[in-house]
Amino acid sequence: MSGSKKTEKPELQSTGVYPDEIEREFISYEYILMENESEHSLDVSGYVIESDQTYRIEELVLEPGARLVLLSRSGDDTTLQSRPPASLRYAGFGFEEDTSVLAENGTIRIRKAQGTLVAAASYESPGCDGGTVSTESGTEIGCLH
């Protein structure tokens, strides 16, 4: 035995931070994009997403490759039946362009229900809309949109 620990890739990753209140082709206004990067379904019920505000995920299981989109505005939770599916969750911090809760620069943290840090992503304005987003280890995130 070598005594070294194998570093496991977190199952739920932040794959995009969109802090600007603008209209986009995919999803408009402010949101965070996450993805189940494991090979099995992942129960994220009770997970907490932290920035300047905190949001706790209600009952939700993500299949492998499924995306979770957390929008800061109000709306009705739904799942887009694409492959892989995308679950839309609304934090309810406001309506459309008055929902901004992400600062120009910041860090998003994803924690399990018991508080264990799962993943973190730091961003500089305007995040995935032309700024930079990186993981806790400093790796650049390849934003999807």
N, C-alpha and C positions, 0 to 999 in steps of 0.2 A: 504494500500500500504506500502510495506516495504522500499521503497526508494532506493533499490539496483538495479543496472543495470544488465540485463542479458547479459552475455558475449557470443557473437555469434562467431562461428567458421568461419574463412575466407573461402570464396568459392574457391578461387584458392590458392592451397598450393604448396610449394616447397616440393617435395618428394624425392629428390636426387641431390647431387652435385658430379660430376665426373671430378675433375680438372686435372687428369693425361692424358697425350698424349700417351695412350696405345691402343692396339687392344683388344677388348672384344667380347664376344659372342653376346650380344644384339646390342649395338651401340659402335663403336670405337671412340677414341679420346675424346676431352674435350666437356662436355655438362652438362646442367641443366635439371632436370626432374620436371615437375609440373603436377598437377591434379585438375580437377574440382570436388570438393568434395561435391557440392550442389546437390539438387534433381531436379534442373531445368537447362536448357541450359544457358550458360554464355557467353555474348559478351565480349571478351577480346581485341577487337580492340582498339588500342591506349595505351594499358597497356605498362609499361616500366619495363624492367629487368635491374637492376643495379648491377655492381660489380666494377672492375677497368674500365670497358667499359660499355656503355649503348646501349640497343637495344629496339626499339619501335616495338611492334607487329602490323602488318598490319591487314587488315580485317580478323577476325577469331571468330567463335562461337564454343564453346566446349559443346558437349552434356554432360549430367550427367555422371560422371566417366571417361570422356575422358582425355587423357594425352596430354601434350604439351612438346615436346623435343626441347630445344634450343641448337643447336650445334654452336660452335664458328667459325667453318670453313665455307668455301663457298660451295654452292650446290643449288639444285633446291628444293624449298619447296614442300612438298607432305603430304599426309595423308595415314597412314597404315590402311587398312580396317579390322582391328581386332575388337574384342568386349571386352572392349570399344575401340574406335579408338584412334590412336596416331598421332597427327599432328607434323610433323618434320619441324622446321623452322631453317634456316641457317643465322647466324648473318653476315657472310662474312668477318671475321677478318683475314682470311688467308686460306691456303690450308693444309689439313691433319695435319701432326705433327708440323707445324710452326704456329699453331693458338692459342697457349696458352695465355690466357688473365686472367686466374684465378691464384692468388698467391697460395703458399702452404697452407696458412690459410687465411680465409676471411669471408665476409658476403655477401649474395645475397639478394637483396631487390626487391620486386614486388610492383609496384605502379600503381594505376589507371591513366587514361589519365590526370586527373586534379591534380595529385600529391599525393593523399591519399595513405598511406602505406597499402597494402593488407596483405603482409606476408614477413617474413624475415627468413633466415636460415644461421647459421654460420657453418663453416666446418674447420677441421684440416686435413692436408695432411695424407693420400691420399683421403680424403672425403669418398664417398661410396665404394671405392676400398680397404677398410680396415681401414680407419681412422674413424673419428666421424663427424656426422652432427646433428645439433640440431636446434629446432625452437627458436624464440625470447624468449619464456618463459622457455627455457632450456630443453624441452622435446626432447629425442633422436628420430631421424627420422629412421624408419625401412626401409632402402634402399631395393629396389626391386631386384637389380642385384648385 
